[in-house]
Amino acid sequence: MTDWPGEPSTTREEMMLATYRALCEYGYAETSIQRIADEFDKSKSLLYYHYEDKEALLADFLRFLLEQLRTGLESIPDDDPTEAMERILDALLPAPMEDEEFQFRKALVEIRSQAPYNDVYREQVARSDETIRAGLAATLERGIEDGVFHPVDPERTATFIYTSMVGATHRAVSLDDPDQVVRDREMLDDYLRESVYREE
């Protein structure tokens, strides 16, 4: 769920949008706090006042994304578990993936690759992973209770679905091939139809 949430209404949101734009344009490695400042419409000194360096800014950016993720998941209606599952997948693994979204996913994969060496990044990645996995598990539980999903193990199945989505993104980014997302999403959709959703 990385669609930008409308026009920024606070200074922090403006700084987060500037960070998003810089990451889409330059990727993680080439994004500097100066390049983020160049995307920021207000005083550059304001950015430097809040963040001492790129790492501090990106740590807050990851926290912001997690906030948006939680809000997005909570906004999905739960009266139709199948539709809810599809909306989660469409948000997290859109296929096809627009160019800006793909470039942003590249930057997120780069940031994620730094997590083993950065405690703050690792903590945010872990929280994001658990938020998504829990959302998938809750949707699976509702589907099972409503009789529209097979009685799968919600926790294990949620972990498998999310791992498949992460793998599909990393694979497409590594190959620099957005079409790979489409192919892997098709396989994930097939799995859900064959192993999770009950036939109408």
C-alpha positions as CSV (number, residue, x, y, z in Angstrom):
1,M,0.0,0.0,0.0
2,T,2.3,2.6,-1.2
3,D,0.0,4.9,-3.2
4,W,0.6,8.4,-2.0
5,P,-2.2,9.4,0.4
6,G,-3.4,12.6,-1.4
7,E,-2.0,16.1,-1.0
8,P,0.1,16.6,2.1
9,S,-1.6,18.5,4.9
10,T,1.3,18.8,7.4
11,T,5.0,19.7,7.2
12,R,5.9,16.1,8.0
13,E,3.8,14.8,5.2
14,E,5.4,17.3,2.8
15,M,8.8,16.0,3.9
16,M,7.7,12.4,3.4
17,L,6.4,13.3,-0.1
18,A,9.8,14.9,-0.9
19,T,11.5,11.7,0.3
20,Y,9.2,9.5,-1.8
21,R,9.9,11.6,-4.9
22,A,13.6,11.5,-4.4
23,L,13.6,7.7,-3.9
24,C,11.5,7.2,-7.1
25,E,13.9,9.4,-9.0
26,Y,17.3,8.2,-7.6
27,G,16.8,5.0,-5.7
28,Y,18.1,4.5,-2.2
29,A,21.9,4.6,-3.0
30,E,21.8,7.8,-4.9
31,T,19.3,9.6,-2.7
32,S,20.9,12.1,-0.4
33,I,19.4,14.5,2.1
34,Q,20.2,17.3,-0.3
35,R,18.3,15.6,-3.1
36,I,15.4,15.2,-0.8
37,A,15.7,18.9,0.2
38,D,15.6,19.7,-3.5
39,E,12.1,18.1,-3.7
40,F,10.9,19.9,-0.6
41,D,9.0,23.1,-1.4
42,K,9.6,24.8,1.9
43,S,12.8,26.0,3.5
44,K,15.6,23.5,3.2
45,S,16.8,24.5,6.7
46,L,13.5,23.1,8.0
47,L,14.4,19.7,6.7
48,Y,17.8,19.8,8.3
49,Y,16.3,21.0,11.5
50,H,14.2,17.9,11.8
51,Y,16.7,15.3,10.5
52,E,20.4,15.2,11.0
53,D,21.1,12.9,8.1
54,K,19.6,10.7,5.4
55,E,19.4,7.7,7.7
56,A,17.3,9.6,10.3
57,L,15.0,10.9,7.6
58,L,14.5,7.4,6.0
59,A,13.9,5.9,9.4
60,D,11.0,8.3,9.9
61,F,9.9,7.7,6.3
62,L,9.6,3.9,7.1
63,R,7.6,4.8,10.2
64,F,5.3,6.9,8.1
65,L,4.8,4.1,5.5
66,L,3.9,1.8,8.4
67,E,1.3,4.3,9.6
68,Q,-0.2,4.5,6.1
69,L,-0.1,0.7,5.8
70,R,-2.1,0.2,9.0
71,T,-4.6,2.9,8.0
72,G,-5.0,1.3,4.6
73,L,-5.6,-2.2,6.0
74,E,-8.1,-0.9,8.5
75,S,-10.1,0.8,5.8
76,I,-10.7,-2.4,3.8
77,P,-14.3,-3.6,4.5
78,D,-14.4,-7.1,6.0
79,D,-17.9,-8.1,5.0
80,D,-16.6,-9.9,1.9
81,P,-13.4,-11.8,2.7
82,T,-12.7,-12.7,-0.9
83,E,-12.9,-9.1,-2.0
84,A,-10.8,-8.0,1.1
85,M,-8.1,-10.5,0.1
86,E,-8.1,-9.2,-3.5
87,R,-7.8,-5.6,-2.3
88,I,-4.9,-6.4,-0.1
89,L,-3.1,-8.2,-2.9
90,D,-3.9,-5.3,-5.4
91,A,-2.4,-2.8,-2.9
92,L,0.7,-4.8,-2.1
93,L,1.4,-6.5,-5.4
94,P,-0.3,-4.5,-8.1
95,A,-0.2,-6.1,-11.5
96,P,0.6,-4.4,-13.8
97,M,2.8,-2.1,-11.8
98,E,3.2,1.5,-13.0
99,D,6.7,2.8,-13.6
100,E,6.7,5.2,-10.6
101,E,5.4,2.4,-8.4
102,F,8.1,0.0,-9.7
103,Q,10.9,2.6,-9.1
104,F,9.6,3.1,-5.6
105,R,9.5,-0.7,-5.0
106,K,13.2,-0.8,-6.2
107,A,14.1,1.8,-3.5
108,L,12.2,-0.1,-0.8
109,V,14.0,-3.3,-1.7
110,E,17.3,-1.5,-1.5
111,I,16.3,-0.1,1.9
112,R,15.2,-3.6,3.0
113,S,18.6,-4.9,2.0
114,Q,20.2,-2.6,4.6
115,A,18.1,-4.0,7.4
116,P,20.6,-6.6,8.6
117,Y,23.1,-3.7,9.2
118,N,20.7,-1.1,10.5
119,D,18.7,-1.7,13.7
120,V,16.1,1.0,13.0
121,Y,15.4,-0.2,9.5
122,R,15.2,-3.8,10.7
123,E,12.7,-2.9,13.4
124,Q,10.5,-1.1,10.9
125,V,10.7,-3.9,8.3
126,A,9.7,-6.4,11.0
127,R,6.8,-4.3,12.1
128,S,5.6,-3.8,8.5
129,D,5.9,-7.6,7.8
130,E,3.9,-8.5,10.9
131,T,1.2,-5.9,10.2
132,I,0.7,-7.3,6.7
133,R,0.9,-10.9,7.8
134,A,-1.6,-10.3,10.6
135,G,-4.0,-8.5,8.2
136,L,-3.8,-11.5,5.8
137,A,-4.4,-14.0,8.7
138,A,-7.4,-12.0,9.9
139,T,-8.9,-12.0,6.4
140,L,-8.4,-15.7,6.1
141,E,-10.0,-16.3,9.5
142,R,-13.1,-14.3,8.4
143,G,-13.3,-16.3,5.2
144,I,-13.1,-19.6,7.0
145,E,-15.7,-18.5,9.5
146,D,-18.0,-17.4,6.7
147,G,-17.5,-20.6,4.8
148,V,-16.1,-19.0,1.7
149,F,-12.5,-20.2,2.3
150,H,-11.2,-23.7,2.8
151,P,-10.3,-24.5,6.4
152,V,-6.6,-23.7,5.9
153,D,-4.2,-22.7,8.7
154,P,-4.6,-18.9,8.7
155,E,-1.2,-18.2,10.2
156,R,0.8,-20.5,7.9
157,T,-1.2,-19.5,4.8
158,A,-0.8,-15.8,5.6
159,T,2.9,-16.2,5.9
160,F,3.1,-18.1,2.6
161,I,1.0,-15.5,0.8
162,Y,3.1,-12.7,2.1
163,T,6.4,-14.4,1.4
164,S,5.2,-15.0,-2.1
165,M,4.5,-11.3,-2.6
166,V,7.8,-10.3,-1.2
167,G,9.6,-12.8,-3.4
168,A,7.7,-11.6,-6.5
169,T,8.7,-8.0,-5.8
170,H,12.3,-8.8,-5.2
171,R,12.5,-11.0,-8.2
172,A,11.0,-8.4,-10.5
173,V,13.3,-5.7,-9.1
174,S,16.4,-7.9,-9.3
175,L,15.6,-8.6,-13.0
176,D,14.5,-5.0,-13.6
177,D,11.4,-6.6,-15.2
178,P,8.0,-5.2,-14.1
179,D,6.2,-7.9,-16.2
180,Q,7.6,-10.5,-13.8
181,V,5.2,-9.1,-11.2
182,V,2.3,-9.9,-13.6
183,R,3.4,-13.5,-14.1
184,D,4.0,-14.1,-10.4
185,R,0.8,-12.5,-9.4
186,E,-1.1,-14.8,-11.8
187,M,0.5,-17.8,-10.1
188,L,-0.5,-16.4,-6.6
189,D,-4.0,-15.8,-7.9
190,D,-4.1,-19.4,-9.2
191,Y,-3.0,-20.7,-5.7
192,L,-5.8,-18.7,-4.0
193,R,-8.5,-20.0,-6.4
194,E,-7.3,-23.6,-6.1
195,S,-6.3,-23.8,-2.4
196,V,-8.1,-21.1,-0.5
197,Y,-11.3,-19.8,-2.1
198,R,-14.3,-22.2,-2.2
199,E,-16.0,-22.4,-5.6
200,E,-19.2,-20.4,-5.9
